[in-house]
C-alpha cells in the first residue's frame, strides 16, 4: 500500500528547480526555502499575535534571514560552526534558525526551559560558537561557556534580528545535501548527553516523503504551539509548513483559552498538539453535549457513529457540516487536520475527532529519524495503528514471536548520522548497513501498517507527552549514602489516556539502616527511614523540571534483583509496580 502513495510523489515539483536552485537528490534547507520564496513570495510566512502582531511574507522573511546570515558571517561564523538557538516560539526564533543554515553553519536548538547550567553544559558539549537567546535568559546562559558572541532574540536588545538589514553578501558558505544541518539533544542534563546529528538530506527527505501520506497546501495555516526545538514540531510544523508555502502562526502558551483565540484569529487549518491537549478538548466537547440531556447526547453520539462510518467506508467527510456548530465552539471549524505527537493517543480520542469531521493524523518516529517514520493516511487510517511507513522507509521486525511481535528496526534517508561525540551509543543502535534499532516493540499487518505494543524498556511518557529517561534522574541519587539502590520508572496514571506518572523504588543502604537502628525500633524505624528517603526525593525533585519530578515512592525492605553485570532487572519491577 505504501507504493500506492509513493506513486503520487507530491515532491515532483522539485524537478523544475533541480539544476538551477539545487543539484542533489534533495535540496538543502536553505535551497528548500529559496524554492518556496520563488513559488510563493507574497504568501504569509510567519505570523504572531502577541505581544504585538507580526506578519511577514516569504519574501520579507527571506530578507530578514539573509540579513542575519550576513550578520553571522561578519561576526566570524564559518561553515560547520555550531550555533545555538534557544527561546520561546516566535518568528525571531524561526528566522535565527534558518539564518544559521543560510550561513553554512549547524543549528543547535535547545529547550529554553532547561536550567542555565544544563543549557551551558549542552552549549559546551556542542562546541557552540554563537548563541541566539531570549531576553529573559540573556544574562543567565552562556556565562560558563566560551562563545564568540551571544545575540538576543528580543527587540529590546540589539541586534534585534528583524532589524538586521545588511543584505550585502559577506562570504556565506553554501551547505551541501549531506552536510550536517542540526544537532538535536534528546536528553542532556547528565554527563552523557545525546546529540542527534541530522543532515540536510535527513530533514528535507523526511519532510517531502511524509507528504506522500499527508497532503499539504500553500493555503494551509500551521499552528506552532509545542516548543519548536522539539524534533516533531520542528519537522511536522515548521519544516513541512515552509516547504509548501504555508503560513505559520506562533502560539505562546499551552492554555486552552489562548489556544482557542489563536486558532480563531489565525484561521488555522493544521493543528499539532500532544495527546493530553486533545484528550482535554474532546472531554470538554462531550461534557458540554452531555449537559444538554441524555436524549440529545444519545442523538449526537449516534450521528457521530454514522459520520465516522461514512468517512471510513466511503472516504467522504460529512462530519464537518453535521457538527459545524460544535467545531466552531472549540475554534476548529477552519481546521483541516489535527496532528498528535509526543506520546500514545487513545483510540477513542482518535475516533471521536474523525467522527466530528476532523482529519486526525497520528504517526510514529524518533528524533534519530528526523523524526517521522510512519503516518496514518487520512483516507485509509486504521485507528489502533501508527500508520504506514513513508516511501523509502524500510521496516524490519527483529526476532518476532509467534504473533509477529519484536523489536522495530528501520532504514531510510531520514536516519541520523549518529550521536555527536558519542560513538559507543551510536554503534549500539546503528549498524554499518544503516539499520537503526528503535528499542520499540511492535508488528506489521499484511498491508504494511505498523502497530506498537510497547515502548523502549525504560522510557517514560508523561501526561504532557514529555519523554523522560529514568537514568537521568537515577544519576542524581548517586551522592546520597542513605540509598543503596534506586530505580525510577513510570506507573499508569490513566489507562484510557495512556499517560504515566514517575515513581521511584528505593532500597536503603546498610550503613544508613544501622545508624537509624541506634535511635529507632519497630514501626517507628520504618516511619523515620521513609521520612528521610522522601526528604532526599524532595531535594532531587527541586533540581528537576516539573515534568521530570517523582510523584510516588516505594521504600523497599529487600534489595532489588540484579543481572550478572550488576544492573537492576528493570523489566521485573516494571511489571510488579504498574
N, C-alpha and C positions, 0 to 999 in steps of 0.2 A: 504493500500500500504506500510505503514511503516513496517508491519510484513514481507513483502516480502524481504525487505532489511535486516531486522534483521536475517533472516534465513541464510544469508551468514556468519555472525559472523566472521569478519576478525581478531578478538582478540582471536580466538580459540587456537592459538599457545601458549597462556599463560598457558594452561593446562599442557604443558610439564614441566613447571618450578614451578607449584604450589606444595607446599610441600617441595621444596628444596630451591629455591631462594625467595619465598614468601608463605604466608599461608592464606591470606584473599581472599575475592571475587575479589578485585582489588589490584594490587601491589601499594606500596607507590612510590613516585617519585624516590628515590634512588634505590629501587628494580627494577623499570622500566628501569632505566639507566643500572643497573647491567645486566639485561636480554639482553639489546641491545649490551652491551660490549661482552657478551658471544656469541651472534649470529654473530656480525659483528665487531670484534676487529680491523680490518685493514681498515674498511671504513673511509673515511674522515668525520670528525665530525664538527669541527669549522674552518672556513677559513675567513681571512680578507686580503684585498689587499693594504690597506693604514692605517697608514703612512708607514708601512712596511708589507711585506707579512708574514702571519702566517698560517700554516696548521697543524692541529692536528688530528690524528686518534682517534677513540673512545677509544682505549687502552691508548693513550697518554693523552687524556682529562681526563680519569678516574684517571690516576696517579696524574695529577695536582689537580683534585677535591678532592681526598682523602688526598693529601698533605695539602691543605688549610683547610680541615675539621679537620685534626690533629692539625694544627696551631691554629684553633679556640678553640679546646679543651684545648690546652696548655695555651691559653690566658684567660681561665676561663669560656668559654661558656658552659652553662648547658642545658639539654633538656628543650625545651619550651621557651628558651630565644628568644627575638625578635632581629633580626639583619637586619639593613638597607643595601640595595644595590642601589646606585644611580650613574648614569653616562651615557655617550653615548653608543650606541650599540657597543659591542666588544666581542671577545672571553673571555676576562678577566671578563666582566660582567656576562656572562653565567656560567663561572667556579665558580665565587663567589656565584652566586645564588644557584647552585647545592650543593656547599660545605656547605652552611648554612644548607641545608636539610640533607646532609650526617652527619652533626654534631648533628642531632636531634633537631635543632632549627627551628624557624619560620622566614621565609624571609619576609621582608617588602620592596618591590621595590618602589622607589619614583621617580617622574618626575624630571629629572635633570634641567629642565627649571624653576622650582619654584624658587622664591626669597629665599635667605638663611634663612630669618626669618620665612618664611612659611614652609620651609623644617625642620627647627629646631622645629617648633610647632608640626609637624607630628611625628618627632622623639620622642618628649616628650610624645605625645599622645599615641604612640605605645609602650612606655616603652622600647625603644631600648637600648641594652647594648653595641653593637658594630656596627660600620658603615663602609662599603666599599664605598669609594668616589673617583671620578675622580680627577686628579691632579689639574685641573683648579678651582675646588671648594674646594680643600682640606683645605685651610686656611680660608674659609668663612663659611662653615656649621659646625654645631655641637658645636659652640662656647658658646651657651646658654643652652646646654643640658648635663646632667650628663651621659657620656659614659665611659665604661670601657676601650675602645680602638677605635681608628679610623685608618683604614687601607687604603692605596692608591691602586687604580686600575691601576696606571700608573707604567711603568718600571723605571721612573725617581725617584721614592721614594721606599724605602724598607718597608715591604717586597713586592716585585713585585710578584704577585701571581703565575705567570708561573715559577718562580724560586724556589717556595717553594717545597722542595723535602724531607720533613720529613715523611717518609712512615711507621714509627713505630706507631702502634695503640696507641692512647692516651685516651682511655676511651670514645670514641664517643657513645652517646646514640642512640638507634635504635628507630625510629618512628614507630607507628602503623597506620593502614589504616584510622582509624577515628580520628587520631591526627590532630591538626591544622597544616597546611603547610604554609599558606601565609595570610598576611593582605594586601589587595589592597585598596587604597584610591580612591574613585570615585570623591571626591572633598574634599577640606580641607584647604582653606585659610580663612575660617570663624571660629567662635568659636565653631562650632559643626561639626567637620569632621566626615565623614562616612567611617569607615574602614571595608571593606567586609572580613569576616573570611571564608576562604576556607580550607577544609581538604584535605589530600592526596586523599581520595576517591572521593571528589568532582572533583578534577582536572583530575586524571587518568581515572575515569569513563567517563567523558566528552570527553577526548582525544580519547579513544578507541571506544566509541559509535558513535562518529562523523564519524569514518571510515566506518560505515555501509552505509553511503551516499556519501563518498568521498574516493576512493581507493588511497592508498599511497604505495610507493615502496622504498626499500633501495637504489635504484639508483636515487631517486629524489634529486634535489638540491633546497633548500628553500632560498629565498632572504629575509634577515632580514633588512627591510628598516624602517618601522614605529617603534617608540620607544617601546622597548621590555618590559618596565614596564607596558604598557597598556594591559589589560586583553586579548584583541583579538589577539594581536601579540604574547603574552606570550603563549596562548594555540594553536592558529591556525598555528603558525610557529614554535616557539621554542619547545614546548612540543610535538606537533604532529611529528615534524621532528626527534627528538631524540627517539621517541617511536618505529620507524621503521628502524632506522639506516641510515637516510638520512643525507646529508651534509647541513650545514647552512653557507651561505655566508653573512657576515655582511656588510651592506651598511652604509655609514657615513652621506651622505647629500641627502636631498629631492630636488635634482637638476637634471633636465631631462638628461643633457649631462653626468653627473656622473652615473646616473642610467643605461643609455644605455651601458656605459663602463663596469659597474659591471655585468650586465646581460650577456653581450657577453663573458667577461673573465671567468665568473663563470659557463657558460653553464647552466643557471638557468632554472629549469622546473616548479617551484612553486613560483608565484609572488603575494604577498599580498600588496594591496595599498588602498588608500582612493578614493572615487568617483571623487574628484577633479582631481586627477592624471590620472585616466583612462579617464575622460572626455577630458583632455588636449591631451592625447595620440591619442584618436580616432579623435579629431578635427584636429590634426596635420596630421594624415594619410589621412583623407578625403579631407583636404585642399590641400595637395600635389597632390592627384589624380585629383581634380577639376582644378588645374593649367594646366593639360595636355589637357584640352579642354572638351567641353560639350559632345562630342561623346564618348571619352574614359571614361569619368566619368559615362555616362549612361550605357555603356557596363559593366563596373566593378560593378556598383550598381546592374545591372541585374544579373550578375554572383553571387554576394553576396546573392541575394534573392534566387537563385536556390540552392546555397550551404546550406543556412540556412534551406530551406525546406527539403532537403535530410537529413541533420543532425537531424532535429527534427522528421521527419516522419520515416526514415529507420534506425536511430541510427548508421549511419556511418558518418565519418567526412572527406569530400573531400576538405574542405577549406584549410587545411594545405599544400596540394600540389598545389592547384589552386592559392593561394596567398602567396606562399613561399617567393617570392621576396619582397613583401610589408612587411611581418613579419620580414624578415632579416634586413630591414632598421631600424626598431624600436627594434632590438635585441630580438625579441620574437620568432625567428624561432626554438629555442630549448625548448620554453616554452610549458608546457602541460596544466597547469591550472592557471588561474588568480582568485584571491580571493579578493572580495571587502568588506571592513568593515568600521565601524566608521560613517556610515550615509546612507541615502537612495540613491540608484543608479538609474538614469534614465533608463527606459525600453529600450530606443533607444540605449544607450551605451551597455547594456547587450546584446541586439540583434545583434548589429554590430560586437562585438568581437566574438560571436558564429558563425556568418556568415563567418568571416575571418578564422575560424578553431581553435580558442582558446576556450577550455572548460572554461566557466566563472561561478564561484560559488559565489552565494550570500546567505546569511542566516540571522538569527536573534538571538539575545541573549543579556544578560545583564552581567555586572560584577558580579552581585549577583547570576548568574547561571553558572559561571566558564569559559566562558560565553555562549557557543553555545547551543541553543535550537532547531533550525531548520536549514536545509540546502536544497538547491535546487539540487537534484541529476543530475549529468551531462548528464545522459542518458534519463532522464524523467523530464526535467525542465519545469517550467511554468513561463513565462517572468515577469508577474506582481506579482508573489507570492514570499514570502521569504522562501518557501520550505516546506518540510515535517518535522514533529517532529522527533528527534532522537529516536531510540529504548529506552524504559523505561521512555520516557518523556510523561507525561500526560498534555493535554491542556484542559482548561475549559473556556468557554466564559461567563462572569458574566452578568446577566440582558440583554440578547440580545434584540435588537429591531426587528421590523418586517422583517429586512433584515439579521438578524443573527449577527449584529454588537454589540459588547460590550467589556468590559474590559477583557484583556487576563490574565488568571491566569495559573500557571504551577506548576507541581510537578515532582520530579525526583532526582536521586542520585547526580546530579550536583548542586542542590540548596544549597546555603550558610548555614552556621551555624547561622549567624546573623551579626549585626554590632558590632564591638568591643567597649565595654563600652557604649553601646547605646541601652538599652532595649526598650525605648519608640518608637524609629523609627523602631526597629526590629519587635515589636508587631504590628505596623501599617501595615506592608506589608506581614508578615509571620505568618500563623496561626499554631495552635498546631498540625494540621494534615499534615503540610509540604507544604501547598499550598502558593505560592508566588504571590502576586498581582504585576503585572509588571507596571501598570499605563498606559500601551499602549492599544490602541483600535484597534480591527480588527475582522476577522471572518475566519472560516474554510469552505472549499468546501466539497462536498460529498466524495472526495478521501482523505481528511485529510490535504490538502495543506493549509498553513496559509497565510492570506493576512492582511497587516497593513493598516488601514485607518487614523490613527493619532498617534501622539507620546504622551508622558507624557505631561500633561497640560502645564507645563511651560518650559520644556527642549528646549534649542536652539541648533541646529546642524549647525555649521558654514561651510563655503565653504571648509575648510580643513578637515572636518569630526570630528572636536573637539566638545565635549559636554560641554555646558555652562549652569550652573544653575543660573537663574536670582537672586535668593535670595542672592547668594554670592556677587553679585555686589550691590544690593539694600542696603545691610547692611552697605556698605562703605559711604552711604549718611546720616547716622543717626546723625552725629555730625554737619551737616550743617543746621543752623537755618533758612536759607533762603528758604528751601524746606520743605513743609508740607507733600506732598505725592510723592512717586517715584515708577514707575512701569517699570521694564526692561523686554523686550520681543523681540522675533525675528520678522523680516519682510522679505518678499520674495525678494531675490536678483535675482534669475534666476529660473523661473517656470520649465523650461525643466530640469535643473540640480538639482532642489530641494534643493538649497542652501539658507542659511539665513544670514542676517546681524543682528546686535544688535542695538536696538533703546530704548530710554527712554522717558517716559511720565512723566513730572514733573509739579506739581501744587505748586506755591509759597506760603509761609506761610503768614498769615495775618500781623504779625509784620514786616516782610520784606517789604510787599507791602505798609504799612502805612509809613514806613521810606522813601521808594522811592518816594512816592507821595509828600513828602515835597520838593523835588528837581525837579521833572519832572511831566509833564502833557501830556495827549493825546497820540499821536503816539510816542513821544519821551520817554514816560513812558514805553511803550511796548518794545521799542528798548533796553533801559537800563536794564529792567528786564531780557530780553532774553540774553543780553550780560553777565550779572552776572551768570545766570544759566549755560550758556555754559562754563564760566570760571571754575565753580565747576565741570562740566562734564570733562573738560580737566584735572583738578587736579586729579580726581579719575582715569581717563584713564592712567595717568602716573604711577599709582601704580599697574596697571593690566598687565598681559601677553598680548601680541599683539592680540591674537585671542579672548580675552575677552573684548576688548575695544568697547565702544559705538560709533557708526558712524552716528546715526541720532537722533535728539532731537525734541520733541514737548513740548512747554510750554503752559499749559492749562489755560483757563480763568475760568473754573468751576471745583470744586472738583470732584474726581472720585467716582463712586458709590461703596458702601461698603456693606458687609454682616453684619448680626447681631453680629458677632464676630469681627467686625472691620477689616476685610480683604478686600482688593480691589478685585472687581469682575473681575479677570484676563481674563476669557474667553470672557466677553463682549468686552473688549478693544482689545483682540487678533483678534476678527472678524472685528472690526472697523478700526484697523491700520495694515492691512496686508501688 
